[in-house]
Amino acid sequence: MAEQKEDDFVGKRVNDVGKLAGWANRDILAMVAVFFMVTTGLLLYAYIKQNNDLNARITEEVRKQVNPAVDSKVSTALPKAVEDAVQPMKEGVEQGMQKLDTVLNKVINKE
């Protein structure tokens, strides 16, 4: 029973190829058009795949080059920028500490 189904399947495929060959024989212009459409589709797929691969390689290479440059800039520029941003806070804390010392000295001296 399974052999008969397999034969039927193979027989159908052979008939399909025969129909395709007959169609190509009857209408060669349609066959050429289908061939060029399939070829164009394959070339378009190859172009898109190659473009994606190239973009991935470019991104990887840029990341390799940019990370060391960014790290060197960060290690030199960041401490100075942080120091500049923190400086007013340091001055405020120092002034507060001076006022606190003054108040404590007055309180201690009164006792």
N, C-alpha and C positions, 0 to 999 in steps of 0.2 A: 504494500500500500504506500509506504514512504517512497519507494522507488518511482512509483507512478506520479506522485506529486512532484518529485524532483525532475522527472522527465517533463512534466507539464511546465514547470518553471523554466527549465532550459529551453523547451520548445517555444514558450512565449518570448523569451529573450531573443531567440533566433528569428522569430517572426518580426519582432520589433526592429532588429537590425535590417532585415529584409525590407520592411516598410520605409525605414530611413534611407536605405540605398535607392529604393524606387522613387521616393520623394526627391532625392538629390538628382536622380536621372531625369525626372519630369520638370523640375524647376531649379536649374543650376544657379540662377540669380539669388533665389531665397537661401540656398545652401551657402553661397559665398557670403551673403549678408549675415547669416547665423555664425559662420566661422569668424568673421571679423568682429562681431559683437562679443563672442566668447573670448577671442584674443584680446580685445580692448579691455574687457573685464579683468582678465588675468594680469595684463600690464598695469592697469590701474591699481589692483591689489598689491602687486609687487612694488609699485611706486610709493604707495601709502605706507607699506611695511618698512621700506627702506628709509623713508622720511622719519617715521617714528623711531626707528633704531638710531638714526643719525641724531635726532633731537635728544634722545636718552644719553648718547655718548657725549654730546656737547654739554649737556647739563652736568654730567658726572665730571667732566674735565674742568668746567668752570668752578664747581664746588671744590675740587682739589686745589685750584689756584687761589680762590677767594678766601678760603678758611685761614690759611697762614697769614695772608695780608690783613684780614680783619683782626686776627688774634694779635698781631704786632701793633696795629693801631689801637686796639682796646687796651693793651698792656701799657701803652705810653700815654694815651689821651684820657682814658677813664680815670686814673688816679687824680690827675690835675682837675678834671671836671668835678669829681666828687669833692675834692678839697675846696674848690671854689664855692660849691653849693653848701658845704657844711660850715664854712668860715663864719657866716652870720650867726649860726646856731652856737658855735664855740664862743663867740664874743658875748652873746646873750647869757650863756651859762656862766662865763667868767664874771660878768657884771653881777649876776644873781648871787654868785658865791661871795663876791666882795661885799655886797649889801648884807648878806647873811652873816659874814664875819664881823661886819661893823655892828650889826644888831646884837650878835652874841657877845662881842667885846663890851658893849654898853650894858647889857644885862649882867654879865659877870662882874664888871667893875662896880655896879650899883650894890651888889650883894656884899 
